[in-house]
Amino acid sequence: MFTFEKTLLYKQIDNFQLQRHDFLNYFQVIKGYIQLNMPEKALDYLDQTIAELVPQQLIYKVNQKVMIAILLGFFFDLRLKGVEMAIEIPQEMREEEYWQTRWQEEYAEQFYGYTKECLDSIPEDIDPGALLVEFQLLTAPQGFGCEFRLFKESELLAKKSFMI
């Protein structure tokens, strides 16, 4: 197994462990609200939890497995930092045909490196709860692109573009 593929595989295993831990916590909180006869609190908590899963759900719509692995790694890295993520994925990228002519294996390491640069651009001295990352995938005739925007409330703190 190549080193990069091994890195992605191990990262996904770490992500699954984190997700399993999160789900157990979610269930415990909901169970607690139900036991305390607070069904409205349980429902509010469920709504909040579902909203937090939306970026993940969108990532799975990309019809390229390596891209999914890289994007999920990025999502979980942001989550571990306490930074919220919003992602936009064009409809074309949800179709297998788009990737058949535009994906090349060497793009994976380049895109992975770009996501690491984006993570490194997040300041350590700002409350992560006040930060939002907007991540927009872009179509391109020969490949794909992406734009990373980091906001503190409505103030743009950083912007990075990627295009292949």
DSSP file (Angstrom, degrees, kcal/mol; ACC not computed):
  #  RESIDUE AA STRUCTURE BP1 BP2  ACC     N-H-->O    O-->H-N    N-H-->O    O-->H-N    TCO  KAPPA ALPHA  PHI   PSI    X-CA   Y-CA   Z-CA
    1    1 A M              0   0    0      0, 0.0     2,-0.0     0, 0.0     5,-0.0   0.000 360.0 360.0 360.0 133.9    0.0    0.0    0.0
    2    2 A F     >  -     0   0    0      1,-0.1     4,-2.4     4,-0.0     5,-0.2  -0.316 360.0-115.3 -69.1 154.3    1.4    3.4   -0.9
    3    3 A T  H  > S+     0   0    0      1,-0.2     4,-2.4     2,-0.2     5,-0.1   0.894 114.1  49.1 -58.9 -44.4    2.1    5.9    1.9
    4    4 A F  H  > S+     0   0    0      2,-0.2     4,-2.4     1,-0.2    -1,-0.2   0.927 111.5  48.7 -64.7 -44.1   -0.5    8.4    0.8
    5    5 A E  H  > S+     0   0    0      1,-0.2     4,-2.5     2,-0.2    -1,-0.2   0.894 111.4  51.1 -61.4 -38.8   -3.2    5.7    0.6
    6    6 A K  H  X S+     0   0    0     -4,-2.4     4,-2.8     2,-0.2     5,-0.3   0.900 107.9  52.8 -64.3 -41.1   -2.2    4.5    4.0
    7    7 A T  H  X S+     0   0    0     -4,-2.4     4,-2.3     2,-0.2    -2,-0.2   0.934 111.5  45.8 -58.9 -47.6   -2.4    8.0    5.4
    8    8 A L  H  X S+     0   0    0     -4,-2.4     4,-2.2     2,-0.2    -2,-0.2   0.909 113.1  50.1 -63.3 -42.4   -6.0    8.4    4.0
    9    9 A L  H  X S+     0   0    0     -4,-2.5     4,-2.0     2,-0.2    -2,-0.2   0.944 112.6  45.5 -62.1 -48.6   -7.0    4.9    5.3
   10   10 A Y  H  X S+     0   0    0     -4,-2.8     4,-2.3     1,-0.2    -1,-0.2   0.878 110.9  54.2 -63.8 -37.4   -5.7    5.6    8.8
   11   11 A K  H  X S+     0   0    0     -4,-2.3     4,-2.4    -5,-0.3    -1,-0.2   0.911 107.9  49.9 -62.3 -42.1   -7.3    9.0    8.8
   12   12 A Q  H  X S+     0   0    0     -4,-2.2     4,-2.6     2,-0.2    -2,-0.2   0.881 108.2  52.7 -65.7 -37.4  -10.7    7.4    8.0
   13   13 A I  H  X S+     0   0    0     -4,-2.0     4,-2.1     2,-0.2    -1,-0.2   0.927 110.1  48.6 -62.8 -43.4  -10.3    4.9   10.8
   14   14 A D  H  X S+     0   0    0     -4,-2.3     4,-2.3     1,-0.2    -2,-0.2   0.910 111.0  51.2 -60.1 -42.0   -9.6    7.8   13.2
   15   15 A N  H  X S+     0   0    0     -4,-2.4     4,-2.7     1,-0.2    -2,-0.2   0.901 108.3  51.0 -63.4 -41.3  -12.7    9.6   11.8
   16   16 A F  H  X S+     0   0    0     -4,-2.6     4,-2.7     2,-0.2    -1,-0.2   0.897 109.6  50.8 -63.7 -39.8  -14.9    6.5   12.4
   17   17 A Q  H  X S+     0   0    0     -4,-2.1     4,-2.2     2,-0.2    -2,-0.2   0.930 112.2  46.9 -62.4 -44.7  -13.7    6.2   16.0
   18   18 A L  H  X S+     0   0    0     -4,-2.3     4,-2.5     1,-0.2    -2,-0.2   0.916 113.0  48.9 -62.2 -44.1  -14.5    9.9   16.6
   19   19 A Q  H  X S+     0   0    0     -4,-2.7     4,-2.8     2,-0.2    -2,-0.2   0.901 109.5  51.6 -64.9 -41.2  -17.9    9.5   14.9
   20   20 A R  H  X S+     0   0    0     -4,-2.7     4,-2.2     2,-0.2    -1,-0.2   0.927 111.1  48.6 -59.8 -45.1  -18.7    6.4   17.0
   21   21 A H  H  X S+     0   0    0     -4,-2.2     4,-2.1     1,-0.2    -2,-0.2   0.920 111.5  50.2 -60.3 -45.4  -17.8    8.3   20.2
   22   22 A D  H  X S+     0   0    0     -4,-2.5     4,-2.8     1,-0.2    -2,-0.2   0.930 109.4  50.3 -59.7 -47.2  -19.9   11.3   19.1
   23   23 A F  H  X S+     0   0    0     -4,-2.8     4,-2.6     1,-0.2    -1,-0.2   0.895 108.5  51.9 -62.7 -39.8  -23.0    9.1   18.3
   24   24 A L  H  X S+     0   0    0     -4,-2.2     4,-2.1     1,-0.2    -1,-0.2   0.919 111.3  48.2 -61.0 -41.6  -22.7    7.4   21.7
   25   25 A N  H  X S+     0   0    0     -4,-2.1     4,-2.4     2,-0.2    -2,-0.2   0.923 109.9  52.1 -63.0 -44.0  -22.7   10.8   23.4
   26   26 A Y  H  X S+     0   0    0     -4,-2.8     4,-2.5     1,-0.2     5,-0.2   0.938 110.7  47.8 -57.3 -47.6  -25.7   11.9   21.3
   27   27 A F  H  X S+     0   0    0     -4,-2.6     4,-2.8     1,-0.2    -1,-0.2   0.887 110.5  51.8 -62.5 -39.0  -27.7    8.9   22.3
   28   28 A Q  H  X S+     0   0    0     -4,-2.1     4,-2.3     2,-0.2    -1,-0.2   0.910 110.7  47.5 -65.0 -41.7  -26.7    9.4   26.0
   29   29 A V  H  X S+     0   0    0     -4,-2.4     4,-2.3     2,-0.2    -2,-0.2   0.941 114.1  46.6 -64.2 -46.8  -27.9   13.0   26.0
   30   30 A I  H  X S+     0   0    0     -4,-2.5     4,-2.4     1,-0.2    -2,-0.2   0.926 112.0  50.9 -61.8 -44.6  -31.1   12.2   24.2
   31   31 A K  H  X S+     0   0    0     -4,-2.8     4,-2.8    -5,-0.2    -1,-0.2   0.906 109.1  52.3 -58.7 -41.8  -31.7    9.3   26.7
   32   32 A G  H  X S+     0   0    0     -4,-2.3     4,-1.9     2,-0.2    -2,-0.2   0.920 109.0  48.6 -61.1 -45.1  -31.1   11.7   29.6
   33   33 A Y  H  <>S+     0   0    0     -4,-2.3     5,-3.1     1,-0.2    -1,-0.2   0.904 112.9  48.3 -62.0 -40.7  -33.7   14.2   28.3
   34   34 A I  H ><5S+     0   0    0     -4,-2.4     3,-1.7     3,-0.2    -2,-0.2   0.924 110.6  50.5 -65.8 -43.4  -36.2   11.4   27.8
   35   35 A Q  H 3<5S+     0   0    0     -4,-2.8    -1,-0.2     1,-0.3    -2,-0.2   0.836 109.5  51.4 -63.4 -31.9  -35.6   10.0   31.3
   36   36 A L  T 3<5S-     0   0    0     -4,-1.9    -1,-0.3    -5,-0.2    -2,-0.2   0.339 118.1-115.9 -85.3   7.8  -36.0   13.5   32.7
   37   37 A N  T < 5S+     0   0    0     -3,-1.7    -3,-0.2     1,-0.1     3,-0.1   0.911  74.8 133.4  57.8  46.0  -39.3   13.7   30.9
   38   38 A M     >< +     0   0    0     -5,-3.1     4,-1.9     1,-0.1     3,-0.3  -0.568  16.4 158.9-121.7  65.3  -38.0   16.6   28.7
   39   39 A P  H  > S+     0   0    0      0, 0.0     4,-2.5     0, 0.0     5,-0.2   0.835  72.7  56.7 -62.4 -33.1  -39.1   15.5   25.2
   40   40 A E  H  > S+     0   0    0      2,-0.2     4,-2.6     1,-0.2     5,-0.2   0.911 107.5  48.4 -64.5 -41.0  -38.9   19.1   23.8
   41   41 A K  H  > S+     0   0    0     -3,-0.3     4,-2.6     2,-0.2    -1,-0.2   0.904 110.8  51.6 -63.2 -41.3  -35.2   19.3   24.8
   42   42 A A  H  X S+     0   0    0     -4,-1.9     4,-2.3     2,-0.2    -2,-0.2   0.920 111.6  46.6 -61.5 -44.0  -34.6   15.9   23.3
   43   43 A L  H  X S+     0   0    0     -4,-2.5     4,-2.5     2,-0.2    -2,-0.2   0.905 111.9  50.2 -66.0 -42.0  -36.1   17.1   20.0
   44   44 A D  H  X S+     0   0    0     -4,-2.6     4,-2.3     2,-0.2    -2,-0.2   0.916 111.5  49.1 -60.6 -43.0  -34.2   20.4   20.0
   45   45 A Y  H  X S+     0   0    0     -4,-2.6     4,-2.5     2,-0.2    -2,-0.2   0.896 109.8  51.5 -64.5 -40.8  -31.0   18.5   20.6
   46   46 A L  H  X S+     0   0    0     -4,-2.3     4,-2.7     2,-0.2    -2,-0.2   0.924 109.6  49.9 -60.6 -45.1  -31.8   16.1   17.8
   47   47 A D  H  X S+     0   0    0     -4,-2.5     4,-2.1     1,-0.2    -2,-0.2   0.914 112.0  48.0 -59.9 -43.7  -32.4   19.0   15.4
   48   48 A Q  H  X S+     0   0    0     -4,-2.3     4,-1.6     2,-0.2    -1,-0.2   0.912 112.7  48.6 -63.2 -43.6  -29.1   20.6   16.4
   49   49 A T  H  X S+     0   0    0     -4,-2.5     4,-0.9     1,-0.2    -2,-0.2   0.907 110.1  50.7 -65.1 -43.3  -27.3   17.3   15.9
   50   50 A I  H >X S+     0   0    0     -4,-2.7     3,-0.8     1,-0.2     4,-0.5   0.905 107.6  53.8 -62.0 -41.8  -28.8   16.7   12.5
   51   51 A A  H >< S+     0   0    0     -4,-2.1     3,-1.0     1,-0.2    -1,-0.2   0.866 104.5  55.5 -60.9 -36.4  -27.8   20.2   11.4
   52   52 A E  H 3< S+     0   0    0     -4,-1.6     4,-0.3     1,-0.2    -1,-0.2   0.744 104.8  54.5 -67.9 -22.5  -24.2   19.4   12.4
   53   53 A L  H <X S+     0   0    0     -4,-0.9     4,-2.2    -3,-0.8    -1,-0.2   0.548  81.4  92.0 -88.3  -8.6  -24.2   16.4   10.1
   54   54 A V  H <X S+     0   0    0     -3,-1.0     4,-2.4    -4,-0.5     5,-0.2   0.906  83.1  51.4 -57.5 -47.6  -25.3   18.2    7.0
   55   55 A P  H  > S+     0   0    0      0, 0.0     4,-2.3     0, 0.0    -1,-0.2   0.914 111.0  49.6 -57.8 -40.1  -21.7   19.0    5.7
   56   56 A Q  H  > S+     0   0    0     -4,-0.3     4,-1.8     1,-0.2    -2,-0.2   0.922 109.1  51.7 -61.2 -44.8  -20.9   15.3    6.1
   57   57 A Q  H  < S+     0   0    0     -4,-2.2     4,-0.3     1,-0.2    -1,-0.2   0.896 110.8  48.3 -59.7 -41.8  -24.0   14.3    4.2
   58   58 A L  H >< S+     0   0    0     -4,-2.4     3,-1.7     1,-0.2     4,-0.4   0.894 105.6  57.9 -66.8 -40.1  -23.1   16.6    1.3
   59   59 A I  H >< S+     0   0    0     -4,-2.3     3,-1.8     1,-0.3    -1,-0.2   0.896  99.6  58.8 -57.6 -40.8  -19.5   15.3    1.2
   60   60 A Y  T 3< S+     0   0    0     -4,-1.8    -1,-0.3     1,-0.3    -2,-0.2   0.628  93.1  68.8 -66.0 -11.6  -20.8   11.8    0.5
   61   61 A K  T <  S+     0   0    0     -3,-1.7    -1,-0.3    -4,-0.3     2,-0.2   0.662  72.6 103.2 -81.4 -16.2  -22.6   13.1   -2.6
   62   62 A V  S <  S-     0   0    0     -3,-1.8     2,-0.7    -4,-0.4    32,-0.2  -0.506  72.0-141.1 -65.2 131.9  -19.3   13.7   -4.4
   63   63 A N  S    S+     0   0    0     30,-2.5     2,-0.3    -2,-0.2    36,-0.2  -0.247  75.8  84.8 -95.7  48.0  -19.0   10.8   -6.8
   64   64 A Q     >  -     0   0    0     -2,-0.7     4,-2.2     1,-0.1     5,-0.2  -0.882  64.9-152.9-147.9 112.4  -15.2   10.3   -6.4
   65   65 A K  H  > S+     0   0    0     -2,-0.3     4,-2.3     1,-0.2     5,-0.1   0.847  94.0  49.2 -60.8 -41.5  -14.1    8.1   -3.4
   66   66 A V  H  > S+     0   0    0      1,-0.2     4,-2.4     2,-0.2    -1,-0.2   0.906 110.9  51.5 -66.6 -39.8  -10.7    9.6   -2.9
   67   67 A M  H  > S+     0   0    0      2,-0.2     4,-2.9     1,-0.2     5,-0.2   0.912 108.7  51.8 -60.7 -41.9  -12.2   13.1   -2.9
   68   68 A I  H  X S+     0   0    0     -4,-2.2     4,-2.8     1,-0.2     5,-0.2   0.935 109.4  49.7 -59.6 -46.3  -14.7   11.9   -0.3
   69   69 A A  H  X S+     0   0    0     -4,-2.3     4,-2.0     1,-0.2    -2,-0.2   0.912 113.7  45.1 -60.7 -43.4  -11.9   10.6    1.9
   70   70 A I  H  X S+     0   0    0     -4,-2.4     4,-2.2     2,-0.2    -2,-0.2   0.932 114.7  47.6 -66.8 -45.6  -10.0   13.8    1.7
   71   71 A L  H  X S+     0   0    0     -4,-2.9     4,-2.7     2,-0.2    -2,-0.2   0.883 111.1  50.8 -65.2 -38.7  -13.0   16.0    2.3
   72   72 A L  H  X S+     0   0    0     -4,-2.8     4,-2.7    -5,-0.2     5,-0.2   0.909 109.4  51.5 -64.5 -40.5  -14.2   13.9    5.3
   73   73 A G  H  X S+     0   0    0     -4,-2.0     4,-2.3    -5,-0.2    -2,-0.2   0.917 111.4  47.6 -59.7 -42.8  -10.7   14.2    6.8
   74   74 A F  H  X S+     0   0    0     -4,-2.2     4,-2.4     2,-0.2    -2,-0.2   0.922 110.9  51.6 -63.5 -45.4  -10.9   18.0    6.4
   75   75 A F  H  X S+     0   0    0     -4,-2.7     4,-2.4     1,-0.2    -2,-0.2   0.934 112.7  44.4 -57.1 -49.1  -14.4   18.1    7.9
   76   76 A F  H  X S+     0   0    0     -4,-2.7     4,-2.5     2,-0.2    -1,-0.2   0.862 110.6  54.4 -69.0 -34.8  -13.3   16.1   11.0
   77   77 A D  H  X S+     0   0    0     -4,-2.3     4,-1.3    -5,-0.2    -1,-0.2   0.920 110.7  46.7 -62.6 -42.3  -10.1   18.1   11.4
   78   78 A L  H  X>S+     0   0    0     -4,-2.4     5,-2.6     1,-0.2     4,-0.7   0.924 111.2  51.9 -62.6 -44.0  -12.2   21.3   11.4
   79   79 A R  H ><5S+     0   0    0     -4,-2.4     3,-1.0     1,-0.2    -2,-0.2   0.898 106.1  53.4 -60.0 -41.9  -14.5   19.7   13.9
   80   80 A L  H 3<5S+     0   0    0     -4,-2.5    -1,-0.2     1,-0.3    -2,-0.2   0.812 108.5  50.6 -63.8 -29.3  -11.7   18.8   16.2
   81   81 A K  H 3<5S-     0   0    0     -4,-1.3    -1,-0.3    -3,-0.3    -2,-0.2   0.611 119.0-115.3 -80.1 -12.1  -10.6   22.4   16.1
   82   82 A G  T <<5 +     0   0    0     -3,-1.0     2,-0.5    -4,-0.7    49,-0.2   0.666  69.2 140.1  86.5  18.3  -14.2   23.5   17.0
   83   83 A V      < -     0   0    0     -5,-2.6    -1,-0.3    -6,-0.1    49,-0.2  -0.829  48.8-130.8-102.4 130.6  -14.7   25.2   13.6
   84   84 A E  E     -a  132   0A   0     47,-1.3    49,-2.7    -2,-0.5     2,-0.4  -0.465  22.1-152.0 -76.0 149.0  -18.0   25.0   11.8
   85   85 A M  E     -a  133   0A   0     47,-0.2     2,-0.4    -2,-0.1    49,-0.2  -0.974  15.4-173.3-127.4 138.6  -18.0   24.1    8.1
   86   86 A A  E     -a  134   0A   0     47,-2.8    49,-2.7    -2,-0.4     2,-0.4  -0.990  16.3-167.3-121.7 137.8  -20.4   24.8    5.2
   87   87 A I  E     -a  135   0A   0     -2,-0.4     2,-0.4    47,-0.2    49,-0.2  -0.974  12.8-159.5-131.6 142.1  -19.7   23.1    1.9
   88   88 A E  E     -a  136   0A   0     47,-2.3    49,-2.7    -2,-0.4    -2,-0.0  -0.977  10.1-175.7-118.8 131.3  -21.1   23.7   -1.6
   89   89 A I        -     0   0    0     -2,-0.4    49,-0.1    47,-0.2     5,-0.1  -0.976  24.6-126.5-129.5 117.4  -20.8   20.9   -4.2
   90   90 A P    >   -     0   0    0      0, 0.0     3,-0.9     0, 0.0     4,-0.4  -0.256  23.0-118.4 -60.6 149.2  -22.0   21.5   -7.8
   91   91 A Q  G >  S+     0   0    0      1,-0.2     3,-1.8     2,-0.2     4,-0.3   0.860 111.7  63.1 -56.2 -38.0  -24.5   19.0   -9.2
   92   92 A E  G >  S+     0   0    0      1,-0.3     3,-1.6     2,-0.2     6,-0.4   0.861  96.8  57.4 -57.9 -36.3  -22.0   17.9  -11.9
   93   93 A M  G <  S+     0   0    0     -3,-0.9   -30,-2.5     1,-0.3    -1,-0.3   0.573  96.7  63.7 -74.1  -7.5  -19.6   16.6   -9.2
   94   94 A R  G <  S+     0   0    0     -3,-1.8     2,-0.4    -4,-0.4    -1,-0.3   0.486  91.3  83.5 -89.3  -4.6  -22.3   14.3   -7.9
   95   95 A E  S X> S-     0   0    0     -3,-1.6     4,-0.9    -4,-0.3     3,-0.6  -0.820  76.1-138.7-104.9 139.4  -22.3   12.5  -11.2
   96   96 A E  H 3> S+     0   0    0     -2,-0.4     4,-1.5     1,-0.2     3,-0.4   0.857 100.6  63.9 -61.2 -37.3  -19.8    9.7  -12.1
   97   97 A E  H 3> S+     0   0    0      1,-0.2     4,-1.0     2,-0.2    -1,-0.2   0.856  95.0  59.4 -58.8 -37.2  -19.4   11.0  -15.6
   98   98 A Y  H <> S+     0   0    0     -3,-0.6     4,-0.7    -6,-0.4     3,-0.5   0.929 110.1  41.1 -57.2 -46.6  -17.9   14.2  -14.4
   99   99 A W  H  X S+     0   0    0     -4,-0.9     4,-2.0    -3,-0.4    -1,-0.2   0.725  99.1  74.1 -78.8 -22.8  -15.0   12.4  -12.6
  100  100 A Q  H  < S+     0   0    0     -4,-1.5    -1,-0.2     1,-0.2    -2,-0.2   0.867 111.5  27.3 -59.3 -36.9  -14.4    9.9  -15.4
  101  101 A T  H  < S+     0   0    0     -4,-1.0    -1,-0.2    -3,-0.5    -2,-0.2   0.552 127.4  43.5-101.8  -9.1  -12.7   12.5  -17.6
  102  102 A R  H  < S+     0   0    0     -4,-0.7     2,-0.4    -5,-0.2    -2,-0.2   0.575  88.8  88.9-116.0 -11.6  -11.4   14.9  -14.9
  103  103 A W     <  +     0   0    0     -4,-2.0     2,-0.4    40,-0.1    40,-0.0  -0.766  42.6 174.1 -97.9 133.0   -9.8   12.8  -12.2
  104  104 A Q    >   -     0   0    0     -2,-0.4     3,-2.2     1,-0.1     4,-0.5  -0.992  38.1-122.9-130.7 142.1   -6.2   11.7  -12.1
  105  105 A E  T >> S+     0   0    0     -2,-0.4     3,-1.4     1,-0.3     4,-0.5   0.812 108.2  63.1 -55.5 -34.5   -4.6    9.9   -9.2
  106  106 A E  H 3> S+     0   0    0      1,-0.3     4,-1.0     2,-0.2    -1,-0.3   0.693  89.8  70.0 -67.6 -15.7   -1.9   12.6   -8.8
  107  107 A Y  H <> S+     0   0    0     -3,-2.2     4,-2.9     1,-0.2     5,-0.3   0.812  85.4  70.3 -66.9 -28.6   -4.6   15.1   -8.0
  108  108 A A  H <> S+     0   0    0     -3,-1.4     4,-2.7    -4,-0.5     5,-0.2   0.932  99.4  42.9 -58.6 -51.8   -5.2   13.4   -4.7
  109  109 A E  H  X S+     0   0    0     -4,-0.5     4,-2.3     1,-0.2    -1,-0.2   0.875 114.7  51.7 -65.5 -35.9   -2.0   14.4   -2.9
  110  110 A Q  H  X S+     0   0    0     -4,-1.0     4,-2.0     2,-0.2    -1,-0.2   0.936 113.1  44.0 -64.4 -45.8   -2.2   17.9   -4.3
  111  111 A F  H  X S+     0   0    0     -4,-2.9     4,-2.2     2,-0.2    -2,-0.2   0.897 112.2  52.8 -67.5 -39.9   -5.7   18.4   -3.0
  112  112 A Y  H  X S+     0   0    0     -4,-2.7     4,-1.8    -5,-0.3    -1,-0.2   0.922 109.1  50.2 -59.6 -44.8   -4.9   16.8    0.3
  113  113 A G  H  X S+     0   0    0     -4,-2.3     4,-2.2     1,-0.2    -1,-0.2   0.891 107.8  53.9 -60.7 -40.2   -2.0   19.2    0.7
  114  114 A Y  H  X S+     0   0    0     -4,-2.0     4,-2.3     1,-0.2    -1,-0.2   0.912 106.7  50.8 -60.9 -43.5   -4.3   22.1   -0.1
  115  115 A T  H  X S+     0   0    0     -4,-2.2     4,-2.2     1,-0.2    -1,-0.2   0.873 109.3  51.5 -64.5 -34.6   -6.7   21.1    2.7
  116  116 A K  H  X S+     0   0    0     -4,-1.8     4,-2.3     2,-0.2    -1,-0.2   0.900 108.5  51.1 -67.6 -39.7   -3.8   20.9    5.1
  117  117 A E  H  X S+     0   0    0     -4,-2.2     4,-1.0     2,-0.2    -2,-0.2   0.902 109.1  51.7 -61.4 -40.6   -2.7   24.5    4.1
  118  118 A C  H >< S+     0   0    0     -4,-2.3     3,-0.7     1,-0.2     4,-0.3   0.930 109.7  48.7 -61.9 -45.4   -6.3   25.6    4.7
  119  119 A L  H >< S+     0   0    0     -4,-2.2     3,-1.5     1,-0.2    -2,-0.2   0.903 108.4  54.4 -60.1 -41.4   -6.3   24.1    8.2
  120  120 A D  H 3< S+     0   0    0     -4,-2.3    -1,-0.2     1,-0.3    -2,-0.2   0.717  98.5  64.2 -66.7 -20.2   -2.9   25.7    8.9
  121  121 A S  T << S+     0   0    0     -4,-1.0    -1,-0.3    -3,-0.7    -2,-0.2   0.516  77.0 102.9 -82.6  -3.4   -4.4   29.1    8.0
  122  122 A I  S <  S-     0   0    0     -3,-1.5     2,-0.0    -4,-0.3    -3,-0.0  -0.709  78.6-122.7 -82.7 118.8   -6.9   29.0   11.0
  123  123 A P    >   -     0   0    0      0, 0.0     3,-0.6     0, 0.0    -2,-0.1  -0.322  10.4-151.0 -64.5 139.5   -5.6   31.2   13.8
  124  124 A E  T 3  S+     0   0    0      1,-0.2    -2,-0.0     3,-0.0     0, 0.0   0.709  90.5  63.5 -79.3 -21.5   -5.0   29.5   17.1
  125  125 A D  T 3  S+     0   0    0      2,-0.1     2,-0.4     3,-0.0    -1,-0.2   0.331  86.7  83.9 -92.0   8.2   -5.7   32.7   19.1
  126  126 A I  S <  S-     0   0    0     -3,-0.6     5,-0.1     2,-0.0    -4,-0.0  -0.907  91.9-102.4-112.6 139.7   -9.4   33.1   18.0
  127  127 A D    >   -     0   0    0     -2,-0.4     3,-2.0     1,-0.2     4,-0.2  -0.415  29.0-146.8 -56.6 116.8  -12.3   31.4   19.7
  128  128 A P  G >  S+     0   0    0      0, 0.0     3,-1.7     0, 0.0   -44,-0.4   0.768  93.7  69.0 -63.3 -23.8  -13.1   28.6   17.2
  129  129 A G  G 3  S+     0   0    0      1,-0.3    -2,-0.1   -46,-0.1   -47,-0.1   0.697  97.0  53.8 -65.7 -17.6  -16.8   28.8   18.1
  130  130 A A  G <  S+     0   0    0     -3,-2.0    23,-1.5    22,-0.0     2,-0.3   0.422  96.3  91.3 -93.4  -0.1  -16.8   32.2   16.3
  131  131 A L  E <   - B   0 152A   0     -3,-1.7   -47,-1.3   -49,-0.2     2,-0.4  -0.698  50.0-173.9-103.7 149.4  -15.3   30.8   13.1
  132  132 A L  E     -aB  84 151A   0     19,-2.2    19,-3.0    -2,-0.3     2,-0.5  -0.995  10.9-153.7-137.6 132.1  -16.9   29.4   10.0
  133  133 A V  E     -aB  85 150A   0    -49,-2.7   -47,-2.8    -2,-0.4     2,-0.6  -0.933   5.9-162.6-103.9 125.2  -15.2   27.8    7.0
  134  134 A E  E     -aB  86 149A   0     15,-3.0    15,-2.4    -2,-0.5     2,-0.5  -0.947   9.5-172.2-103.6 124.8  -17.0   28.0    3.7
  135  135 A F  E     -aB  87 148A   0    -49,-2.7   -47,-2.3    -2,-0.6     2,-0.5  -0.969   1.4-173.4-123.7 116.0  -15.7   25.4    1.3
  136  136 A Q  E     -aB  88 147A   0     11,-2.7    11,-2.3    -2,-0.5     2,-0.3  -0.940  12.8-150.0-118.5 117.5  -16.9   25.6   -2.3
  137  137 A L  E     - B   0 146A   0    -49,-2.7     2,-0.4    -2,-0.5     9,-0.3  -0.621  18.9-157.5 -80.2 145.2  -16.0   22.9   -4.9
  138  138 A L  E     - B   0 145A   0      7,-2.9     7,-2.7    -2,-0.3     2,-0.2  -0.959  11.8-127.6-128.1 140.9  -15.8   24.3   -8.4
  139  139 A T  E     - B   0 144A   0     -2,-0.4     5,-0.2     5,-0.2     3,-0.1  -0.544  27.0-176.6 -81.3 153.6  -16.1   22.6  -11.8
  140  140 A A        -     0   0    0      3,-0.9     5,-0.0    -2,-0.2    23,-0.0  -0.981  36.4-114.4-147.5 152.2  -13.3   23.0  -14.4
  141  141 A P  S    S+     0   0    0      0, 0.0    -1,-0.1     0, 0.0    -2,-0.0   0.865 114.1  20.8 -58.0 -38.7  -13.0   21.8  -18.0
  142  142 A Q  S    S-     0   0    0     -3,-0.1     2,-0.1   -40,-0.0    -3,-0.0   0.562 137.9 -22.8-108.4 -10.5  -10.0   19.6  -17.3
  143  143 A G  S    S-     0   0    0    -40,-0.0    -3,-0.9   -36,-0.0     2,-0.3  -0.355  79.3 -79.7-159.1-121.2  -10.2   19.0  -13.6
  144  144 A F  E     -B  139   0A   0     -5,-0.2    20,-2.8    -2,-0.1     2,-0.3  -0.966  27.0-154.0-160.2 170.2  -11.7   20.7  -10.6
  145  145 A G  E     -BC 138 163A   0     -7,-2.7    -7,-2.9    -2,-0.3     2,-0.3  -0.848   2.8-157.8-143.5-179.4  -11.2   23.6   -8.2
  146  146 A C  E     -BC 137 162A   0     16,-2.6    16,-2.4    -9,-0.3     2,-0.4  -0.984   7.0-150.8-161.5 149.1  -12.0   24.7   -4.8
  147  147 A E  E     -BC 136 161A   0    -11,-2.3   -11,-2.7    -2,-0.3     2,-0.5  -0.994   9.4-161.8-130.9 129.4  -12.3   27.9   -2.7
  148  148 A F  E     -BC 135 160A   0     12,-3.1    12,-2.2    -2,-0.4     2,-0.4  -0.918  10.1-179.3-107.9 128.6  -11.7   28.1    1.0
  149  149 A R  E     -BC 134 159A   0    -15,-2.4   -15,-3.0    -2,-0.5     2,-0.5  -0.997  10.5-160.0-131.1 130.4  -13.0   31.1    3.0
  150  150 A L  E     -BC 133 158A   0      8,-2.7     7,-3.4    -2,-0.4     8,-1.3  -0.940  14.7-173.4-111.6 125.4  -12.6   31.5    6.7
  151  151 A F  E     -BC 132 156A   0    -19,-3.0   -19,-2.2    -2,-0.5     2,-0.6  -0.901  25.5-157.7-119.2 145.0  -14.9   33.9    8.5
  152  152 A K  E >  S-BC 131 155A   0      3,-2.5     3,-2.3    -2,-0.4     2,-0.4  -0.965  84.4 -47.5-114.0 108.7  -15.1   35.3   12.0
  153  153 A E  T 3  S-     0   0    0    -23,-1.5   -21,-0.1    -2,-0.6    -2,-0.0  -0.547 124.8 -26.7  56.1-117.0  -18.8   36.3   12.1
  154  154 A S  T 3  S+     0   0    0     -2,-0.4     2,-0.5    -3,-0.1    -1,-0.3   0.388 115.1 106.4-104.6   5.4  -19.1   38.2    8.8
  155  155 A E  E <   -C  152   0A   0     -3,-2.3    -3,-2.5     1,-0.0     2,-0.5  -0.732  69.6-131.8 -88.8 124.9  -15.4   39.2    8.5
  156  156 A L  E     +C  151   0A   0     -2,-0.5    -5,-0.2    -5,-0.2     3,-0.1  -0.643  30.3 172.0 -75.4 119.2  -13.3   37.4    6.0
  157  157 A L  E     +     0   0A   0     -7,-3.4     2,-0.3    -2,-0.5    -6,-0.2   0.781  62.6   3.8 -97.4 -34.2  -10.1   36.3    7.7
  158  158 A A  E     -C  150   0A   0     -8,-1.3    -8,-2.7     2,-0.0     2,-0.3  -0.996  53.8-171.3-154.0 151.4   -8.5   34.1    5.0
  159  159 A K  E     +C  149   0A   0     -2,-0.3     2,-0.4   -10,-0.2   -10,-0.2  -0.977   7.5 177.3-147.0 131.6   -9.2   32.9    1.5
  160  160 A K  E     -C  148   0A   0    -12,-2.2   -12,-3.1    -2,-0.3     2,-0.3  -1.000  10.4-158.4-137.1 136.5   -7.4   30.2   -0.5
  161  161 A S  E     -C  147   0A   0     -2,-0.4     2,-0.4   -14,-0.2   -14,-0.2  -0.841   4.8-169.9-115.0 153.7   -8.1   28.9   -4.0
  162  162 A F  E     +C  146   0A   0    -16,-2.4   -16,-2.6    -2,-0.3     2,-0.3  -0.997   8.5 173.1-141.6 134.4   -7.1   25.7   -5.7
  163  163 A M  E      C  145   0A   0     -2,-0.4   -18,-0.2   -18,-0.3    -2,-0.0  -0.977 360.0 360.0-148.4 132.0   -7.5   24.7   -9.3
  164  164 A I              0   0    0    -20,-2.8   -19,-0.2    -2,-0.3    -1,-0.1   0.279 360.0 360.0-121.3 360.0   -6.4   21.8  -11.4
